[in-house]
């Protein structure tokens, strides 16, 4: 018996997530998603405006997972951790989350495949960047790059992490640097980014 209409969207999103993990981006056609979900070929378009709308819901899940990983990394440090530890923990979580789900990570940053008007995609993507922005601003309070625009600085940090994650996930990093582990690559990148960031707690606390 087919599942209720109310659960069709969730079913299609979860199916697309599975296909991404197993077969990659090329598998995400509406026909293939519908067949795997056990519904008619036209069923996805009865729930989503377009393929891009469906894929945007999938990408939104990816941003949600990413934000959750970063949040957990900060929580694991305890309330006395300073902005340097928090920024580094969040950065590590970003790279590790991306490398763990390379197909999903790739989809999240393919705007030509997505619907920019999808509310979930916009909200989750904005929340993920704002999470990093908050960590960068906390670091600035402690004296790190006070002369820099916070959003631009967060964008620079994001670019470095995104580049490392993408190169590693695609196997491109280990070509010219064959003996490096992911942990070493992350630590080197973090040292370059935060080597001058004070290690103590920010004035007035960092909550």
C-alpha positions as CSV (number, residue, x, y, z in Angstrom):
1,X,0.0,0.0,0.0
2,X,1.4,3.4,-0.9
3,X,2.4,5.7,1.9
4,X,0.2,8.7,2.8
5,X,0.6,11.8,0.7
6,X,1.9,13.7,3.8
7,X,5.0,11.5,4.0
8,X,5.8,11.4,0.3
9,X,8.2,14.4,0.4
10,X,10.1,12.9,3.3
11,X,10.3,9.6,1.6
12,X,11.7,11.1,-1.6
13,X,14.2,13.2,0.3
14,X,15.5,10.2,2.2
15,X,15.6,8.1,-1.0
16,X,17.7,10.8,-2.7
17,X,20.1,10.9,0.3
18,X,20.6,7.2,0.0
19,X,21.2,7.4,-3.8
20,X,23.7,10.2,-3.2
21,X,25.6,8.1,-0.8
22,X,25.5,5.0,-3.0
23,X,25.7,6.3,-6.6
24,X,26.6,10.0,-6.5
25,X,25.1,13.1,-8.1
26,X,24.4,11.5,-11.5
27,X,21.9,9.2,-9.9
28,X,19.6,12.0,-8.8
29,X,17.1,12.1,-11.7
30,X,13.4,12.3,-10.8
31,X,12.8,9.0,-12.6
32,X,15.5,7.2,-10.6
33,X,14.5,8.7,-7.3
34,X,10.8,7.8,-7.9
35,X,11.7,4.2,-8.9
36,X,13.9,3.7,-5.8
37,X,11.1,5.2,-3.6
38,X,8.6,2.8,-5.1
39,X,6.3,5.6,-6.5
40,X,5.2,6.6,-10.0
41,X,7.5,8.6,-12.2
42,X,5.2,11.6,-11.8
43,X,4.9,11.5,-8.0
44,X,7.9,13.8,-7.2
45,X,6.3,16.6,-9.2
46,X,3.1,16.3,-7.3
47,X,5.0,17.2,-4.2
48,X,7.9,19.4,-5.4
49,X,7.9,22.2,-7.9
50,X,10.8,20.8,-9.8
51,X,13.8,18.5,-9.6
52,X,15.7,21.5,-8.3
53,X,13.2,22.0,-5.6
54,X,13.5,18.4,-4.4
55,X,17.3,18.5,-4.6
56,X,17.3,21.8,-2.6
57,X,15.4,19.9,0.2
58,X,18.2,17.3,0.1
59,X,20.9,20.0,0.3
60,X,19.1,21.6,3.2
61,X,19.4,18.4,5.1
62,X,23.1,18.5,4.4
63,X,23.4,22.0,5.8
64,X,21.4,20.8,8.8
65,X,23.8,17.9,9.4
66,X,26.8,20.2,9.0
67,X,25.4,22.7,11.5
68,X,24.7,19.8,14.0
69,X,28.3,18.5,13.7
70,X,29.7,22.0,14.3
71,X,27.4,22.5,17.3
72,X,28.3,19.2,18.8
73,X,32.0,19.9,18.4
74,X,31.7,23.2,20.4
75,X,29.5,21.6,23.0
76,X,32.1,18.8,23.6
77,X,34.7,21.4,24.7
78,X,32.8,22.7,27.7
79,X,31.9,26.2,28.8
80,X,35.4,27.3,29.6
81,X,36.9,26.8,26.2
82,X,38.1,29.9,24.5
83,X,37.4,31.2,21.0
84,X,40.5,29.6,19.5
85,X,39.4,26.1,20.6
86,X,35.9,26.7,19.5
87,X,36.8,27.9,16.1
88,X,39.3,25.1,15.5
89,X,36.8,22.5,16.7
90,X,34.1,23.9,14.4
91,X,36.5,24.0,11.5
92,X,37.5,20.3,12.1
93,X,33.9,19.3,12.3
94,X,33.2,21.1,9.0
95,X,35.9,19.2,7.1
96,X,35.2,15.8,8.7
97,X,31.4,16.1,8.0
98,X,32.1,17.0,4.4
99,X,34.5,14.2,3.8
100,X,32.1,11.7,5.4
101,X,29.4,12.6,2.9
102,X,31.1,13.7,-0.3
103,X,28.1,13.3,-2.5
104,X,25.8,15.4,-0.3
105,X,28.6,17.9,0.2
106,X,29.0,18.3,-3.5
107,X,25.3,18.8,-4.1
108,X,25.1,21.5,-1.4
109,X,27.3,23.7,-3.4
110,X,26.0,23.2,-6.9
111,X,23.6,26.1,-7.4
112,X,22.9,25.2,-11.0
113,X,21.2,22.0,-9.7
114,X,19.2,23.7,-6.9
115,X,16.3,26.1,-6.5
116,X,17.5,29.3,-4.9
117,X,13.9,30.1,-3.8
118,X,13.5,26.9,-1.7
119,X,13.0,28.2,1.8
120,X,14.6,25.2,3.6
121,X,17.7,25.5,1.5
122,X,18.0,29.2,2.1
123,X,17.4,29.0,5.8
124,X,19.7,26.1,6.5
125,X,22.5,27.5,4.3
126,X,22.3,30.8,6.0
127,X,22.2,29.2,9.5
128,X,25.4,27.2,8.7
129,X,27.3,30.3,7.6
130,X,26.0,32.3,10.6
131,X,27.3,29.6,12.8
132,X,30.8,30.1,11.5
133,X,30.3,33.9,11.6
134,X,29.5,33.7,15.3
135,X,32.7,31.8,16.0
136,X,34.7,34.3,14.0
137,X,33.2,37.2,15.8
138,X,33.9,35.6,19.1
139,X,37.6,35.2,18.0
140,X,37.7,38.9,17.0
141,X,36.5,39.9,20.5
142,X,39.7,38.2,21.8
143,X,41.8,40.4,19.5
144,X,42.0,38.3,16.3
145,X,42.0,40.4,13.1
146,X,39.9,43.2,14.6
147,X,40.5,45.3,11.5
148,X,38.8,42.8,9.3
149,X,35.1,42.8,8.3
150,X,33.6,39.8,10.2
151,X,31.7,38.5,7.2
152,X,34.6,38.7,4.9
153,X,36.9,37.0,7.5
154,X,34.3,34.2,8.0
155,X,34.2,33.8,4.2
156,X,37.9,33.4,4.1
157,X,37.9,30.8,6.8
158,X,35.0,29.0,5.1
159,X,36.9,29.1,1.7
160,X,40.0,27.5,3.2
161,X,38.0,24.7,4.9
162,X,35.8,24.1,1.9
163,X,38.8,23.9,-0.4
164,X,40.5,21.3,1.8
165,X,37.3,19.3,2.2
166,X,36.7,19.3,-1.5
167,X,40.2,18.4,-2.5
168,X,40.3,15.6,0.1
169,X,36.9,14.2,-0.9
170,X,37.9,14.1,-4.5
171,X,41.2,12.4,-3.8
172,X,43.1,15.4,-5.3
173,X,44.9,16.4,-2.1
174,X,46.8,13.1,-1.7
175,X,48.1,13.2,-5.3
176,X,50.7,16.0,-4.7
177,X,50.9,15.3,-0.9
178,X,50.8,11.5,-0.8
179,X,51.9,10.9,2.8
180,X,49.6,13.3,4.5
181,X,46.7,12.1,6.7
182,X,43.4,14.0,6.9
183,X,44.2,14.9,10.5
184,X,47.6,16.4,9.4
185,X,46.0,18.3,6.6
186,X,43.3,19.7,8.9
187,X,45.8,20.7,11.6
188,X,48.1,22.4,9.1
189,X,45.2,24.4,7.7
190,X,44.0,25.4,11.2
191,X,47.5,26.4,12.2
192,X,47.8,28.7,9.2
193,X,44.4,30.2,9.9
194,X,44.5,30.5,13.7
195,X,48.2,30.5,14.7
196,X,47.9,34.1,15.9
197,X,44.6,33.7,17.7
198,X,44.8,34.0,21.5
199,X,44.1,30.8,23.4
200,X,42.3,32.3,26.3
201,X,38.6,33.0,26.8
202,X,37.2,36.1,25.3
203,X,36.6,39.1,27.6
204,X,33.2,38.8,29.2
205,X,33.0,35.1,28.4
206,X,32.2,33.2,25.2
207,X,28.7,32.0,25.4
